[in-house]
Amino acid sequence: MFSKLGQRKSLTEQVEEELTKAIRSGKYLTGQKIPTESELCEIFNVSRTAVREAVKKMSARGIIEVRKGSGAYVSEVSVQNASEILNMFFELSSNKDLILQTIDARQIVEPILAARAAKNRSDHHIDLLKKNMENMRSCALDATKREAELDNDFHNKLLSITGNEVLELLLGPIFSLMPKFKASVFAKPTSGNLLKAKNSMLEHHENILRAIVLKDEVGASEAMKNHLLETRANYVQSIKQL
């Protein structure tokens, strides 16, 4: 079932690689228990330390689930748990440029997303987006956390219109960074700047929504491009003020 271990990688890496290969090839199915620690030591002729580290790494990657007192089982791979792993990466990353890179990634993807939303939207989607705008307008100026959540929700609603689980997997964690980004931008400005920023954001969202209502794919794409250009400029300016 398993290949003979060589010397090209550490024993832990090789055990992890062989177990992962076996799962991907269907030798162990979702929910099925993999060999015990003792069995794996015997199979690979390695120490318990190598096996434990391999299992620990696979558990962190969401490939297997370790159940206390029972053993390790093949995890169910889903959009949800894959997204949680990406979320963890974003939350724990120490890369100072991560938010700027996130905005750049959004500039590539979201104009296309907005165009797709304009094409596929239903009346129900329009109602949800309009309700979001109402909540945004009535949100207190100093409730920056709530405003960030509503801003994030607007973009998530556009994403949901695609009905594409892969896009949700890729963009969900990226959108989850936005409240953090907004908090850093709005940490220092005066109330006057907050009002200006909020009105500008509302105007951008209204332009996007108007194009989506009209099923104007080009207009929705351009409106989103303009929105994200300003988002990037605002963040770059906030960095300079640090």
Secondary structure, 3 states (H helix, E strand, C coil): CCCCCCCCCCHHHHHHHHHHHHHHCCCCCCCCECCCHHHHHHHHCCCHHHHHHHHHHHHHCCCEEEECCCEEEECCCCHHHHHHHHHHHHHHCCCCCHHHHHHHHHHHHHHHHHHHHHHHCCHHHHHHHHHHHHHHHHCCCCCHHHHHHHHHHHHHHHHHHHCCHHHHHHHHHHHHCHHHHHHHHCCCCCHHHHHHHHHHHHHHHHHHHHHHHCCCHHHHHHHHHHHHHHHHHHHHHHHHCC
